[in-house]
Amino acid sequence: MNPKFQAPKGVSEYLPPRSNLFDYVSRTLTTPALAAGYELIELPIFEDTELFTRGVGESTDVVSKEMYTFEDRGGRSLTLRPEGTAGVMRAVIEHNLDRGQLPVKLFYRGPFFRAERPQAGRYRQFYQFGIEAIGVNDPYLDAEVIGIAYAGYKKLGVSNFSLHITSLGDAESRKRHREDLVKFIESLNLDDETKNRAAKNPLRLFDDKRDDVRSKMQSAPLLLDYLNQESMENFAAVQAALKSINVPFEINPRMVRGLDYYTGTTFEFIHNGLGAQSGIGGGGRYDGLMETLGGQNLSGIGFGLGIDRVLLAMETEGCIPENIRYVDLFVIPLGVAAQSTAFTLVNQLRTAGFVVEQSFGDRALKGAMKAADKSGARFSIVIGDAEISSGTVELKEMSTGKASSVTLSALASELAKLS
C-alpha cells in the first residue's frame, strides 16, 4: 500500500516502540542539567532571520546554504531555527534575565531545521538537547558544562566516544593568528569559492572535507600557538578542572565548530561507530555574542547534543535498556460487568500514581495476555465474574509468572510495596 501522504524527505520521525527510546534519551540527557541547577526555556520554532545571520555568522554553511527562510504575510523574513544558542540569547536579552543572578543557567530541547542532504544521522528536521550558562567567564563553569554532557552520555551507557577540546582564544589572540593564517592561505592555489569562504572566515578551511584542501592546510599556523598568557592560563585551568572530575579529553588544535560565534573553550564529542556523521554533540564559549545581538557585553558557554545521533550511537553499541516503557499493571476484564469494574479500578490506580493499562474490546484471554506481555507491564490481573464476587484477584508478576492473591481494595498498597 502506497499512502497518499508521506513525511517530508529528511525528517526524523519516531514511532512506538522506538519513540520510547527517543523519549528516554531526551529525559536522561536532561537529568545532569537539572542536578546542576539549569532551568527549562521553551523557544519559538521560528525567529527573525537577522537573528541567525548576525548571531550565527554569514560565512557559515548554516546561514549561507542551510536555513529554511520564508516571508510571512506581513512581509517579515523569518527562519526556522537552525540552532538554539542565538534564540536563547535573544530571549535572555528581551526578558532581562541577564539583569538578575548570574550565571543564567538554561536548558532547551526540541526540533531544529537545516536544508542538508539527508543521510543516516543527518536530517533536515533533527532534535537537540542543549544548555547555556550566560554571564560569567570562569574555567570551572566551562568544565561544568562539558561535564554535564559527558555525564549524560554515561548515564545512557554510551562509551565508544572521545571528547576533543581546544581554545579559540580571546580577540587579541585570534587577531594575531588571523593575520598569519590569511597570509598562509593567500600562498595556496585555491578555487575562487574557497578563497571567498576563507575571506569571510579563514578558520573555515580547517573544517574543509576535501582531501586537496586538507593536505594544503596541514602546515597552516594553529591558533593554539598564538594564545596570549591569559588565554593559555584559562585553557590550562579548564583542563585541570576536567581532570579533577575524571572527564577524559584530547586536545585537537585543528577543531573548528560550524558556527562563527565561538571563542575560548571549544569542544566536540566524537563517536567512533557512526562513520561520517560522528559528531554527537559539542559547543563552546561565545564571548561577544550577547553584545552582537544588542545586549550587554556578557560571556556565555553552552552545548547542543544531537538526540538523533545519540540514539544511533546507543543502537550501534547495543546499550539500549531492555524495557524502556514502564507499566506497573495491565488489567484484563472478562465480560461486560468486569469492564465497568476494571475501568473504575484503573482510574483509581492511575490517580494513586501508578501506570496502568486496560485491555479493551472483546479480546479473548489469550490475546489479552499477549498484549499484557508486549506492554512490558510488571504485573497483570484478570477480572471476571468470580473476581468481582470475591473481591480478590491474582496479581501475576509477568517476568516470573509468580502469582499471589490480593483483594481489590488492597491492590494499590500491594503495588506500592512491590515497586
Steps between C-alpha positions, in 0.01 A plus 500: 500500500637841400354772726386821336697713745847437634732688734730750327838364395769532763271517804588281797171343608467284811221248548440241775690308616810696384341826613523369856877484458501853355309628803731309734809658340353849527399460865828338600713775342294751698572340839860629552392851395218502755745379766721802424218753532417562134139598425282442195455762228252437217597684182305596187533263204565800273676831559591821316746395227748771601539337842676208332688693229651726767525249781612184321706671228446563129813303406367177648343228290204511739413858402621504139360165387284321755237729653128460435402864449157632404303824491189531714181683402638823639808483279733408787786256432483209744714187531437160655756477778821324381658504850412600855756744642399812305135453598589450866715814497222699335255387770746580781550854365132560423375386841789645706608167644857632495403773750456248780721234655786383280570269339163450336480119467251369245427180306288439191400208281303456182511499120741706287515541122773506237466446124770233474539193282323230704700196608530280807548729799454821297144625468316809385294489816711377789482511878736650754539535873703804600605713795629857531677665796505876445667785686816357661841425347647228719698191394315296763171594333645382167587169665153476657332538161725239338456271800120515472514373142749228595282390793196480271675267258625283784153473656379367164777241494677653198875444527657476152561873465775752562493864610705744291575844646688806389510873565417764240653760730399861557470778243869593525616141445263446208607825333870404504423150375266626227768728355742210453229256392377739228856538369538122495170447318587767241805290410283199415357413160126497576183532292304827518218363716746374762686832492174688560415266786842557655463877462192493723647263757843342433447245782237335278775338290605284796153343476510441122432132419679492160826307504676762288417785737571289809844418361577866431391601851729250676772760553264791576568699820292376795309729730616317814853621425379863506322504836607782730588433863146552631345267241765233562439514875125482450527197272738329745250562780220341295715192442586473870132532595399225257770271640376566853156357410646213295387619157759374246579720199730548202634839390416554134664822372334466157144476626261758359135519598244576230380829649687830503417617852739264684792637703723357772421145615352294217418129501345212309400144585596253226347152485722234347220284357295743293719551193477838328239640740716436805429819695244429772522840667716800563517863592716767651531850633353791305628820657369799304184335365267680741647838406473414130128436550444832680551401863765544765857391443462178699669166454326168439564131438276213394455189293259324266474121511346315205225277638466318165870416490519402865216256435691358201813473718308301760367264234851462355644416843207281600447687827122537476313412822286187474176666604480875457124519513391477862152358581416392856189297427303364206130435579303243298120510542289201389135588436284813507483534879876451529566777247315749719677383817840502327449847355424645845791313659747608233415868546530468880847346464610767252385769743713328764805545275530163327541444125213268406368366171170327431408253229218637282257335262386138498851358501526141626714423805788358295519806278469735798789325678715545187416871509593513869834340421571742214415797720797423723279512809652372823170347615164398358161407640192340349156616615198281430173421675678285763747777584219757528304268730795421729666841480832323449734476198818310417785751466739343249864607467558493124874428508473192723138387471472503880148589621354603835143567616423864572171668587392776261491745791864419589634497144645852511687441828633165371630661179664771708678239712624314192619808306 
